[in-house]
Amino acid sequence: MPEAIAATATPTRATLIAPSPSLAACVRAYVGRSTLGADLQPLQRLNYYPATPLCGLSWYSHGECYLLPTGDDGAAPQLLPRMSFFGPQSQPTVSRNPGPAEGFMLMLMPDALHALTGVDVGALVDRSLPLHQVLDADWCAMAEAVLQADDDAARVRLIEAFIAPRWQAARQLGAVPVRSYQDWAQGLAVRALASGVGQSLRQAKRRIKAWTGQTLRQLQGRSRAEAVFFQAREAGAAGAVDWADLAAGSGYADQSHFCREARRVTGMSPEVLRRRMQEDESFWIYRIWG
């Protein structure tokens, strides 16, 4: 039975739940979030998310959520439906709950989603859509049952009962449990080289782009940044962080290289992110992710 592996200690609730071992190469995690009963200021009702290679399904059982525009073109916030699908995000995103809300997310590896459904992940990069516009009637029926479930444990049971037999039938040869983006990116490269007819590096890169909607270089950048953030979160609890040392130990050419990657992934410098992870309610996803 999946167990919660991290949670905030605030009046709000933010929980990261690991999948069952048999789905660990398919499902990255489940995320539960509730601000019901919490006395939050308007800025605390924002939700900051990093760029991510993951795809996912999201549910709002209570309250509303607006996806804020990322550009300066004057676009209005997008009201998300109760059940929605999001593709890989190439840049950080921010959403807002105007009042108390309760939501749940299923975070899927993009190559696993492609294997399960056949959807073109590349066409879904940077998109958030009503669920029925992306997935078939069976997936939508499962999602409706999840929306009506009483708690996160029931939601996980419903999802896993639905996905498990489909993953058993569709899983790709060589897919392994995902412990970090770095491990996953390396595994993808190996699988891409070994798959199908033709094993050149160029063909392998094309397969990775088809499976994930992103290039191997983009995935490798995400994996390096994730590793540094994990180290910084641990080191930050004890005081100041030596960013130059962490960057060098994670394969970056220098600290400036890492800072540029950090801004692409999170929208801010590493030090600002570290501080906000510790102090800002709206950075809850960074605190629980692991």
matplotlib code that plots the C-alpha trace (Angstrom):
import matplotlib.pyplot as plt

x = [0.0, 1.5, 2.4, 2.8, 6.6, 6.5, 4.1, 4.2, 3.8, 1.6, -2.2, -2.5, -1.9, 0.6, 1.4, 3.7, 2.6, 4.8, 3.3, 3.2, 6.5, 4.9, 4.1, 7.3, 8.5, 5.1, 3.9, 6.4, 4.2, 0.8, 0.4, -2.4, -3.0, -5.7, -6.1, -9.5, -9.8, -6.5, -6.3, -4.2, -3.3, -3.8, -0.2, -0.1, -2.8, -0.4, 1.2, 4.7, 5.7, 9.1, 9.4, 8.9, 9.3, 6.3, 2.7, -0.2, -3.9, -5.2, -8.5, -10.1, -12.7, -13.2, -12.6, -11.2, -7.8, -6.6, -3.4, -1.7, -0.3, 3.5, 4.0, 3.5, 0.8, -2.1, -3.7, -6.3, -5.8, -7.1, -9.8, -8.9, -11.7, -12.4, -10.5, -7.6, -4.6, -1.2, 1.7, 5.5, 6.2, 9.3, 9.1, 7.9, 4.2, 2.1, -1.5, -3.8, -6.6, -8.9, -10.3, -10.0, -9.3, -8.5, -6.8, -5.0, -2.5, -1.3, 2.3, 3.1, 6.4, 5.8, 7.2, 4.9, 1.9, 2.7, 3.0, -0.3, -2.4, -0.5, -1.0, 1.5, 3.4, 5.2, 1.9, 1.1, 4.2, 3.2, -0.5, -3.2, -6.5, -9.8, -9.2, -11.7, -9.8, -6.8, -7.8, -10.5, -13.8, -12.2, -9.7, -12.4, -14.6, -11.8, -11.1, -14.7, -14.6, -11.4, -13.1, -15.9, -13.5, -13.5, -9.7, -6.3, -5.9, -9.1, -8.0, -4.7, -6.5, -8.8, -6.0, -3.7, -6.5, -7.1, -3.5, -1.8, -3.2, -2.7, 0.9, 1.5, 0.4, 2.0, 5.2, 8.4, 11.3, 13.9, 11.7, 13.0, 11.6, 12.3, 14.2, 15.4, 15.2, 18.9, 18.4, 15.4, 17.2, 20.1, 17.6, 15.8, 19.0, 19.9, 16.4, 16.3, 19.6, 18.4, 14.9, 13.7, 15.7, 18.7, 20.8, 22.6, 22.7, 20.6, 17.8, 18.0, 17.5, 14.5, 12.9, 13.4, 11.8, 8.8, 8.4, 8.8, 8.2, 11.7, 15.3, 17.8, 19.7, 16.7, 16.1, 19.7, 19.5, 16.4, 18.1, 21.2, 19.1, 17.0, 20.1, 21.5, 18.1, 17.9, 21.4, 20.7, 17.5, 19.5, 22.4, 20.2, 18.7, 22.2, 22.9, 24.4, 24.9, 28.1, 26.5, 29.8, 30.8, 27.3, 27.3, 30.8, 29.9, 26.8, 28.4, 27.9, 30.7, 30.6, 28.2, 26.8, 25.9, 23.9, 22.2, 21.0, 19.6, 18.0, 16.2, 15.0, 13.5, 12.2, 12.2, 14.5, 18.1, 19.1, 19.5, 16.1, 14.5, 16.2, 15.0, 11.4, 11.3, 11.9, 9.7, 6.9, 3.7, 3.2, 6.4, 5.0, 5.7, 9.4, 9.4, 7.7, 9.3, 11.8]
y = [0.0, 3.4, 5.6, 9.3, 10.1, 13.8, 16.4, 20.0, 20.8, 23.9, 24.3, 23.5, 20.0, 19.1, 15.4, 13.4, 9.8, 7.2, 4.7, 1.0, -0.7, -2.3, 1.2, 3.0, 3.1, 4.7, 6.9, 9.4, 10.4, 11.5, 14.9, 15.9, 19.6, 21.2, 24.7, 24.0, 25.7, 27.5, 31.3, 32.4, 35.7, 36.3, 35.7, 32.5, 31.1, 31.1, 27.8, 27.9, 24.9, 24.3, 23.4, 19.6, 16.8, 15.1, 14.8, 14.6, 14.6, 17.0, 17.1, 19.9, 18.5, 21.8, 25.4, 26.8, 27.1, 29.6, 29.1, 32.5, 33.6, 33.3, 36.0, 39.8, 39.6, 40.6, 37.2, 36.4, 33.7, 30.3, 28.7, 25.1, 22.5, 20.1, 17.5, 18.5, 17.2, 18.9, 18.1, 18.6, 22.2, 23.9, 26.8, 27.4, 28.0, 29.7, 29.0, 30.7, 29.5, 32.5, 30.7, 27.5, 24.6, 20.9, 19.2, 16.0, 15.3, 12.1, 12.7, 10.4, 9.8, 11.1, 7.9, 5.8, 8.0, 7.5, 3.7, 3.6, 5.8, 6.5, 10.2, 12.5, 14.0, 16.5, 18.1, 18.6, 20.5, 23.6, 22.8, 22.4, 21.0, 19.5, 15.9, 14.7, 16.5, 14.3, 10.9, 8.4, 7.5, 4.8, 7.3, 9.9, 7.4, 6.6, 10.3, 10.9, 8.2, 9.8, 13.2, 11.7, 9.7, 10.5, 10.9, 10.6, 6.9, 6.1, 8.1, 6.2, 2.9, 3.8, 5.1, 2.1, -0.4, 1.2, 1.7, -1.5, -3.9, -1.4, -0.8, -4.6, -4.9, -1.8, -1.3, -0.8, -3.3, -2.0, 0.5, 0.8, 2.5, 6.2, 7.5, 10.7, 12.5, 11.7, 8.0, 8.2, 10.3, 7.8, 4.9, 6.6, 7.0, 3.3, 2.2, 4.5, 3.1, -0.4, 0.1, -0.6, -0.7, 1.6, 2.4, 5.6, 8.4, 10.6, 8.0, 7.5, 11.2, 11.2, 8.4, 10.3, 13.3, 11.2, 9.5, 12.7, 15.7, 17.0, 16.6, 14.5, 17.7, 19.3, 16.2, 16.1, 19.8, 19.1, 16.1, 18.1, 21.0, 18.6, 17.0, 20.4, 21.5, 18.4, 19.0, 22.7, 21.9, 19.6, 22.0, 25.1, 23.8, 24.1, 27.6, 29.2, 27.1, 27.0, 27.2, 27.1, 23.9, 22.3, 23.3, 21.9, 18.6, 18.3, 18.6, 22.3, 24.2, 26.9, 28.6, 30.9, 27.9, 26.5, 29.8, 30.1, 26.6, 27.3, 30.4, 28.3, 25.7, 27.8, 31.4, 32.6, 32.4, 29.4, 31.5, 33.2, 29.8, 28.3, 31.1, 31.0, 27.2, 27.7, 30.7, 31.0, 28.9, 29.0, 27.1, 24.0, 21.7, 22.3, 21.4, 18.0, 16.9, 14.1]
z = [0.0, -1.0, 2.0, 2.4, 2.4, 3.1, 4.4, 5.6, 9.2, 8.7, 9.2, 5.5, 4.1, 1.4, 1.0, -1.3, -1.8, -3.4, -5.9, -5.3, -6.3, -9.4, -10.8, -9.8, -13.4, -14.5, -11.7, -10.2, -7.3, -6.0, -4.5, -2.1, -1.2, 1.1, 2.5, 3.9, 7.3, 6.9, 7.4, 4.5, 3.1, -0.7, -1.6, 0.4, -1.9, -4.8, -5.9, -7.4, -9.6, -11.3, -14.9, -15.2, -17.7, -16.1, -17.3, -15.0, -14.1, -11.5, -9.5, -7.5, -5.2, -3.4, -4.4, -7.6, -9.2, -11.8, -13.9, -14.1, -17.5, -17.9, -20.4, -20.6, -23.3, -21.0, -21.1, -18.4, -15.7, -16.9, -14.7, -14.5, -14.7, -11.8, -13.8, -16.0, -17.8, -18.0, -20.2, -19.6, -18.6, -20.1, -17.8, -14.2, -13.6, -10.9, -10.0, -7.6, -5.3, -4.6, -1.5, 0.4, -1.9, -1.9, -4.8, -5.9, -8.6, -10.4, -11.7, -14.6, -16.5, -20.0, -21.7, -19.5, -20.5, -24.2, -23.7, -21.8, -24.1, -27.3, -26.9, -28.6, -25.6, -27.8, -28.7, -25.1, -23.9, -21.9, -22.2, -19.6, -20.9, -19.8, -19.2, -21.8, -24.5, -24.1, -22.6, -23.6, -21.9, -19.7, -18.2, -17.8, -15.9, -13.6, -13.1, -12.2, -9.5, -8.1, -8.0, -5.8, -3.5, 0.2, 0.8, -0.8, 0.2, -1.7, -4.7, -4.9, -4.7, -7.6, -9.8, -9.2, -9.7, -13.1, -14.2, -12.9, -15.5, -18.3, -17.3, -17.1, -20.7, -22.0, -20.0, -22.1, -22.0, -19.7, -17.8, -14.2, -11.0, -11.1, -8.1, -9.7, -13.0, -13.4, -13.2, -15.5, -18.2, -18.2, -18.5, -21.4, -23.3, -22.9, -23.9, -26.9, -28.2, -27.8, -29.2, -32.8, -36.0, -36.1, -33.1, -34.0, -31.5, -33.7, -33.9, -30.1, -29.6, -31.9, -29.9, -26.6, -28.1, -29.3, -25.9, -23.7, -25.8, -24.8, -25.9, -24.0, -23.3, -21.7, -19.5, -18.4, -17.4, -15.3, -13.7, -12.7, -11.3, -9.3, -7.7, -6.7, -5.2, -3.1, -1.7, -1.2, 0.8, 3.1, 3.4, 3.8, 7.1, 8.6, 7.3, 4.2, 1.0, -1.1, -4.5, -6.4, -4.7, -5.3, -8.9, -9.6, -7.9, -10.0, -13.4, -14.2, -15.9, -13.2, -10.7, -13.5, -15.6, -12.7, -11.9, -15.5, -15.4, -12.0, -13.4, -16.4, -14.1, -11.2, -12.4, -9.7, -8.4, -6.3, -3.1, -3.5, -4.1, -1.0, 1.2, -0.2, 0.2, 3.9, 4.5, 1.9, 2.2, -1.6, -2.2, -0.6, -3.5, -3.3, 0.4, 0.0, -3.3, -3.0]

ax = plt.figure().add_subplot(projection="3d")
ax.plot(x, y, z, "-o")
ax.set_aspect("equal")
plt.show()
